[in-house]
Amino acid sequence: MTAQPTDPAAYAPLHADAVALLDGWQPTSPAASTARDRTLALLADGPIAMSRQHRPGHVTASTLVLDATGTRVLLCLHVKFGRWVQLGGHCEPVDQTLVAAALREATEESGIAGLRIDPVPIDIDVHEVLCQGGSRHYDVRFVVVAPPGAMEQVSDEAEELGWFPPDQLPEPLAGGTVQLVAPALAAVRRNSLLRAP
């Protein structure tokens, strides 16, 4: 019998991956370290912590998308809260890993095929959201690099998408987005995600 999205067991592989990933992760800042510890405590609730049905909070996955040269970031003017933000969202039962969830969300929200993701998180942020009448997102964040010549396509979740220099991000900007820039740029330099021009 196929597990239903409401069945916590549907999230068991994703939950196991999240615990293993975060247990072995070296945080990129003191705030990320605190958020990692809070996220691991949430994950002690079991696979349900991966589902938006978990009222105390749930793990989400997002990405900061860089262009192929590493000189621009792709942000979304989000329909629901009217701020520019990185791409990402809720985990789904089809996601076997957090990396897969983040890459799926980035691909769906950008319309860009061929994105490449660094499998090591660049940040974790815990913040209040309106899900289920009030909850928290324990957002695990990654960096993604778009292929040369990538053309974005606006999804239903965005009013618009835009490419911006990392030091000239648009307003109004979501609170935790700017903190992704430095670790994202460091990660692409360290891991050679950028393609040669």
C-alpha positions as CSV (number, residue, x, y, z in Angstrom):
1,M,0.0,0.0,0.0
2,T,1.3,3.4,-0.9
3,A,1.8,5.8,2.0
4,Q,-0.5,8.9,1.9
5,P,1.0,12.4,2.3
6,T,-0.7,12.6,5.6
7,D,1.0,9.4,6.9
8,P,4.2,10.3,8.8
9,A,5.8,7.1,7.5
10,A,5.9,8.6,4.1
11,Y,8.6,11.0,5.3
12,A,10.7,8.3,7.0
13,P,13.6,8.3,4.4
14,L,13.7,12.1,4.3
15,H,13.7,12.3,8.1
16,A,16.6,9.9,8.4
17,D,18.5,11.8,5.8
18,A,17.8,15.2,7.6
19,V,19.1,13.8,10.9
20,A,22.2,12.4,9.3
21,L,22.9,15.5,7.3
22,L,22.5,17.9,10.2
23,D,24.4,15.7,12.7
24,G,27.4,15.9,10.5
25,W,27.1,19.5,9.4
26,Q,29.6,22.2,10.5
27,P,27.5,25.4,10.9
28,T,28.5,28.5,9.0
29,S,27.7,31.0,11.9
30,P,26.8,31.0,15.6
31,A,23.1,31.6,14.6
32,A,23.2,28.7,12.2
33,S,24.6,26.5,15.0
34,T,21.8,27.4,17.3
35,A,19.2,26.8,14.5
36,R,20.8,23.4,13.8
37,D,20.5,22.4,17.4
38,R,16.8,23.5,17.4
39,T,16.2,21.6,14.2
40,L,17.7,18.4,15.5
41,A,15.5,18.8,18.6
42,L,12.5,19.1,16.4
43,L,13.5,16.1,14.4
44,A,13.4,14.1,17.6
45,D,9.6,14.2,17.1
46,G,10.1,11.7,14.2
47,P,9.2,11.8,10.5
48,I,6.1,14.0,11.1
49,A,8.6,16.9,11.7
50,M,9.1,16.9,7.9
51,S,5.4,17.5,7.2
52,R,3.6,20.8,7.2
53,Q,1.0,19.1,9.3
54,H,3.3,19.2,12.3
55,R,1.9,22.3,14.1
56,P,5.0,23.0,16.3
57,G,7.0,23.4,13.2
58,H,8.5,21.5,10.2
59,V,11.7,21.3,8.2
60,T,11.7,23.1,4.9
61,A,14.4,23.3,2.2
62,S,15.5,26.4,0.2
63,T,18.3,27.6,-2.1
64,L,20.1,30.7,-3.1
65,V,20.4,30.4,-6.8
66,L,23.5,31.9,-8.4
67,D,24.1,32.5,-12.1
68,A,26.8,30.6,-13.9
69,T,29.3,33.4,-13.3
70,G,28.5,33.7,-9.6
71,T,27.9,37.5,-10.0
72,R,24.1,37.5,-9.7
73,V,21.5,35.8,-7.4
74,L,18.0,34.8,-8.4
75,L,15.3,36.0,-6.0
76,C,11.5,35.6,-6.0
77,L,9.0,38.3,-5.1
78,H,6.7,36.0,-3.2
79,V,3.0,36.2,-3.8
80,K,1.9,35.5,-0.2
81,F,4.1,37.9,1.7
82,G,5.2,40.5,-0.8
83,R,8.9,40.3,-0.1
84,W,11.9,39.2,-2.1
85,V,13.2,35.8,-0.9
86,Q,15.3,32.8,-2.0
87,L,13.6,29.9,-3.6
88,G,12.3,27.0,-1.6
89,G,9.5,25.5,0.4
90,H,7.9,22.5,1.9
91,C,9.3,19.0,1.8
92,E,7.1,16.4,0.1
93,P,6.9,12.6,0.5
94,V,8.5,12.1,-2.9
95,D,11.7,13.7,-1.6
96,Q,14.2,11.1,-0.4
97,T,16.8,13.7,0.8
98,L,16.8,17.4,1.8
99,V,19.1,18.1,-1.1
100,A,16.5,16.6,-3.4
101,A,13.8,18.7,-1.8
102,A,15.8,21.8,-2.2
103,L,16.7,21.1,-5.8
104,R,13.1,20.2,-6.7
105,E,11.8,23.5,-5.2
106,A,14.5,25.5,-6.9
107,T,13.7,23.9,-10.3
108,E,9.9,24.3,-9.8
109,E,10.1,27.9,-8.7
110,S,12.7,29.1,-11.2
111,G,11.7,27.0,-14.3
112,I,15.4,26.4,-14.9
113,A,16.5,22.9,-15.9
114,G,20.1,21.7,-15.2
115,L,20.6,23.4,-11.8
116,R,23.6,22.1,-9.8
117,I,23.4,22.0,-6.0
118,D,26.1,21.8,-3.4
119,P,24.9,19.0,-1.0
120,V,26.3,20.8,2.1
121,P,24.0,23.3,3.7
122,I,25.1,27.0,3.8
123,D,22.7,28.0,6.6
124,I,19.7,27.0,8.8
125,D,17.1,29.5,9.9
126,V,14.1,29.1,12.2
127,H,11.3,31.5,11.7
128,E,7.6,32.0,12.4
129,V,5.1,31.3,9.5
130,L,1.4,31.2,8.9
131,C,1.2,27.5,8.0
132,Q,-1.6,25.6,9.8
133,G,-2.7,28.9,11.5
134,G,0.7,29.6,12.9
135,S,3.8,27.4,13.0
136,R,7.6,27.6,12.4
137,H,9.8,26.7,9.4
138,Y,13.1,25.1,10.2
139,D,14.6,26.0,6.9
140,V,17.8,24.2,5.7
141,R,19.4,26.3,3.0
142,F,21.7,25.3,0.1
143,V,23.4,27.0,-2.8
144,V,22.5,26.2,-6.4
145,V,24.3,27.3,-9.6
146,A,22.3,27.8,-12.8
147,P,23.7,26.7,-16.2
148,P,25.1,29.4,-18.6
149,G,22.3,31.3,-20.4
150,A,19.6,30.1,-18.0
151,M,16.2,31.8,-18.5
152,E,13.9,31.8,-15.5
153,Q,10.1,31.3,-15.7
154,V,7.8,32.8,-13.1
155,S,5.8,30.1,-11.1
156,D,2.4,30.5,-9.4
157,E,4.3,31.3,-6.1
158,A,6.0,34.4,-7.5
159,E,4.8,37.8,-8.6
160,E,8.2,38.0,-10.4
161,L,11.7,36.6,-10.5
162,G,14.8,38.7,-10.8
163,W,18.6,38.5,-11.0
164,F,20.5,40.8,-8.7
165,P,24.2,41.5,-7.8
166,P,24.8,40.1,-4.3
167,D,25.6,43.6,-3.0
168,Q,22.5,45.2,-4.5
169,L,19.6,43.0,-3.3
170,P,16.1,44.4,-3.8
171,E,13.6,45.8,-1.2
172,P,11.5,44.7,0.5
173,L,13.8,41.8,1.3
174,A,12.8,38.8,3.6
175,G,14.8,38.9,6.8
176,G,17.0,35.8,6.5
177,T,17.8,36.1,2.8
178,V,20.8,38.5,3.0
179,Q,22.6,36.1,5.4
180,L,22.8,33.5,2.6
181,V,25.0,35.6,0.3
182,A,28.4,35.2,2.0
183,P,28.2,31.5,2.7
184,A,26.8,30.8,-0.8
185,L,29.7,32.6,-2.5
186,A,32.2,30.9,-0.2
187,A,30.7,27.5,-1.0
188,V,30.8,27.9,-4.8
189,R,34.4,29.1,-4.6
190,R,35.4,26.2,-2.3
191,N,33.6,23.5,-4.4
192,S,34.2,24.8,-7.9
193,L,30.5,24.8,-8.7
194,L,31.0,27.7,-11.2
195,R,31.7,26.6,-14.7
196,A,34.6,28.0,-16.6
197,P,33.4,30.9,-18.9
